[in-house]
Amino acid sequence: MAILFWSCKDTYKRSGQEKVPLVYPVGIAEDFDLTYTEAREQLGSEDSATSRVIAVLNSPLNNNYENLVFPYQTFPKGLVIDFFNESGEKSIIKADFGIIYAATNVIDLQGNVVIESHDGKKLETTQLYWDQDQDWIFTQEKFKFTNPEDGTIMDGEGMDFNKDISFFNAHKTFGLMTLKEQPND
């Protein structure tokens, strides 16, 4: 019986092949500035036209992993994104950390995420996802939403809304919120 237990001992020396492979970025950029623009009309091969700035992304550091099967970029030292609507009004998003997934077109923002819209609305949370294809933003974390138009502050957990914060759906809310009544015609 003793020989049976002694023979079950694991004496295999690990060769290192079980180790998770190291992943290195294809590029690293410091003091990263990227401006997204779009042409007001579709351009041909020899056309020239004016364009407008859609967004400006600034970050102290960008790690580019576009060489992987599931490509992405990270912003480990935070990022600031300035968005401009059709009228040129600027909204700002800030976060301590960010990941842009190229394959799914989803942005994951983490740590002290703050959105300040051009009309003064402000959303604060710890993590936020933005689906660029659907122009839809959502979080499952606790949030604080300040709306100076109504003079309200809403605290809650879980929220989804469109890019300009004109429509939003809060999953759970806490605190007081005043609502203006609309007269019936």
C-alpha positions as CSV (number, residue, x, y, z in Angstrom):
1,M,0.0,0.0,0.0
2,A,2.9,2.4,0.8
3,I,4.5,1.7,-2.5
4,L,1.2,2.6,-4.3
5,F,1.1,6.1,-2.7
6,W,4.8,6.7,-3.2
7,S,4.5,5.9,-6.9
8,C,1.7,8.5,-7.4
9,K,4.1,11.4,-6.6
10,D,4.4,14.0,-9.4
11,T,8.1,14.2,-10.4
12,Y,7.6,15.7,-13.8
13,K,9.8,18.8,-14.4
14,R,7.9,21.6,-16.2
15,S,9.6,22.6,-19.4
16,G,8.0,26.0,-19.7
17,Q,5.7,25.1,-22.6
18,E,2.7,25.4,-20.4
19,K,3.5,29.0,-19.7
20,V,1.2,31.6,-21.2
21,P,3.0,33.2,-24.2
22,L,4.1,36.8,-23.8
23,V,2.3,39.4,-25.9
24,Y,4.1,42.5,-27.1
25,P,2.5,45.5,-28.8
26,V,3.3,46.1,-32.4
27,G,3.7,49.8,-31.6
28,I,4.0,52.1,-28.6
29,A,3.2,55.8,-28.9
30,E,3.9,58.5,-26.2
31,D,1.9,61.8,-26.1
32,F,-0.6,60.2,-28.5
33,D,-2.9,62.6,-30.4
34,L,-5.4,61.3,-33.0
35,T,-7.9,63.4,-34.9
36,Y,-10.9,61.6,-36.5
37,T,-12.4,63.5,-39.5
38,E,-15.1,62.9,-42.0
39,A,-15.8,64.4,-45.4
40,R,-19.1,66.2,-45.8
41,E,-19.7,64.4,-49.1
42,Q,-18.4,61.2,-50.6
43,L,-15.1,61.7,-52.4
44,G,-14.0,60.1,-55.7
45,S,-10.4,59.2,-56.4
46,E,-9.4,62.8,-57.5
47,D,-11.9,64.9,-55.5
48,S,-11.1,67.2,-52.8
49,A,-13.6,68.6,-50.3
50,T,-13.8,70.0,-46.8
51,S,-14.0,67.8,-43.8
52,R,-15.1,68.2,-40.3
53,V,-13.5,67.0,-37.1
54,I,-15.6,64.3,-35.3
55,A,-13.3,63.6,-32.4
56,V,-9.8,64.2,-31.0
57,L,-8.3,61.5,-28.8
58,N,-5.3,62.5,-26.5
59,S,-3.4,60.1,-24.3
60,P,0.1,60.0,-22.7
61,L,0.6,56.4,-23.8
62,N,-0.9,54.1,-26.5
63,N,0.0,50.4,-26.8
64,N,-1.1,49.0,-30.2
65,Y,-1.9,45.2,-30.3
66,E,-3.4,45.3,-33.9
67,N,-1.1,42.3,-34.8
68,L,-3.1,39.8,-32.7
69,V,-6.0,37.6,-33.8
70,F,-8.4,39.8,-31.7
71,P,-6.8,43.3,-32.3
72,Y,-7.0,46.1,-29.7
73,Q,-5.3,49.2,-28.4
74,T,-4.8,50.2,-24.8
75,F,-4.3,53.5,-23.1
76,P,-2.8,52.5,-19.8
77,K,-2.2,56.1,-18.5
78,G,-5.6,57.4,-19.3
79,L,-7.2,59.2,-22.2
80,V,-9.3,62.3,-23.1
81,I,-11.7,62.3,-26.0
82,D,-13.2,65.5,-27.4
83,F,-16.4,64.8,-29.5
84,F,-17.9,67.4,-31.8
85,N,-21.5,67.2,-33.0
86,E,-22.9,68.5,-36.4
87,S,-23.1,72.0,-34.9
88,G,-19.4,71.9,-33.7
89,E,-20.4,71.7,-30.0
90,K,-17.8,69.8,-27.9
91,S,-18.4,67.0,-25.4
92,I,-15.6,65.5,-23.4
93,I,-14.9,61.9,-22.1
94,K,-12.1,61.3,-19.6
95,A,-10.9,58.0,-18.1
96,D,-7.9,56.6,-16.2
97,F,-7.6,53.5,-18.6
98,G,-9.1,52.6,-22.0
99,I,-9.2,49.8,-24.5
100,I,-10.4,50.1,-28.1
101,Y,-11.4,46.7,-29.5
102,A,-11.0,47.0,-33.3
103,A,-12.8,43.7,-34.2
104,T,-16.0,44.7,-32.3
105,N,-15.7,48.5,-32.4
106,V,-16.3,48.7,-28.7
107,I,-14.4,51.0,-26.3
108,D,-14.0,50.0,-22.7
109,L,-13.3,52.9,-20.3
110,Q,-12.2,52.3,-16.7
111,G,-11.4,54.3,-13.6
112,N,-12.9,57.7,-12.9
113,V,-14.8,57.9,-16.1
114,V,-16.4,61.3,-16.7
115,I,-18.6,62.4,-19.6
116,E,-19.3,66.2,-19.9
117,S,-21.8,67.0,-22.7
118,H,-21.8,70.3,-24.5
119,D,-25.0,71.3,-22.7
120,G,-23.6,70.8,-19.2
121,K,-24.8,67.3,-18.4
122,K,-22.3,65.2,-16.5
123,L,-22.0,61.4,-15.9
124,E,-19.5,59.9,-13.5
125,T,-18.9,56.2,-13.1
126,T,-16.1,53.6,-12.7
127,Q,-16.5,51.7,-16.0
128,L,-18.3,52.5,-19.2
129,Y,-18.6,50.7,-22.6
130,W,-19.3,52.5,-25.9
131,D,-20.5,50.5,-28.9
132,Q,-19.4,52.7,-31.8
133,D,-21.4,50.9,-34.4
134,Q,-24.7,51.5,-32.5
135,D,-23.6,54.9,-31.0
136,W,-24.8,53.4,-27.7
137,I,-23.1,53.8,-24.3
138,F,-23.7,51.6,-21.2
139,T,-22.5,50.6,-17.8
140,Q,-23.5,48.2,-15.1
141,E,-21.6,50.1,-12.4
142,K,-22.8,52.8,-10.0
143,F,-23.1,56.2,-11.6
144,K,-23.9,59.8,-10.8
145,F,-25.7,61.9,-13.4
146,T,-26.0,65.6,-13.1
147,N,-28.4,67.6,-15.3
148,P,-28.2,71.4,-14.9
149,E,-31.2,71.9,-17.1
150,D,-33.5,70.3,-14.6
151,G,-31.3,71.0,-11.6
152,T,-31.2,67.2,-10.8
153,I,-28.6,64.8,-9.6
154,M,-29.4,61.1,-10.1
155,D,-27.5,58.3,-8.4
156,G,-27.9,54.8,-9.6
157,E,-26.5,51.5,-10.8
158,G,-26.6,50.5,-14.4
159,M,-27.4,52.8,-17.3
160,D,-27.5,52.9,-21.0
161,F,-27.9,56.0,-23.3
162,N,-27.1,57.4,-26.8
163,K,-24.0,59.4,-27.6
164,D,-25.4,62.9,-27.0
165,I,-27.2,61.8,-23.7
166,S,-30.5,63.0,-25.1
167,F,-32.1,59.5,-24.3
168,F,-31.1,57.4,-21.4
169,N,-32.4,54.4,-19.5
170,A,-31.3,54.1,-15.8
171,H,-31.6,50.5,-14.5
172,K,-31.7,51.4,-10.7
173,T,-31.9,54.8,-9.3
174,F,-31.5,56.3,-5.8
175,G,-32.1,59.8,-4.4
176,L,-34.5,62.5,-5.4
177,M,-35.4,63.7,-8.9
178,T,-37.8,66.5,-9.9
179,L,-39.9,66.0,-13.0
180,K,-41.5,68.9,-15.0
181,E,-45.1,68.3,-16.0
182,Q,-46.0,68.9,-19.6
183,P,-49.4,70.6,-20.1
184,N,-51.9,68.5,-22.1
185,D,-53.1,70.0,-25.3
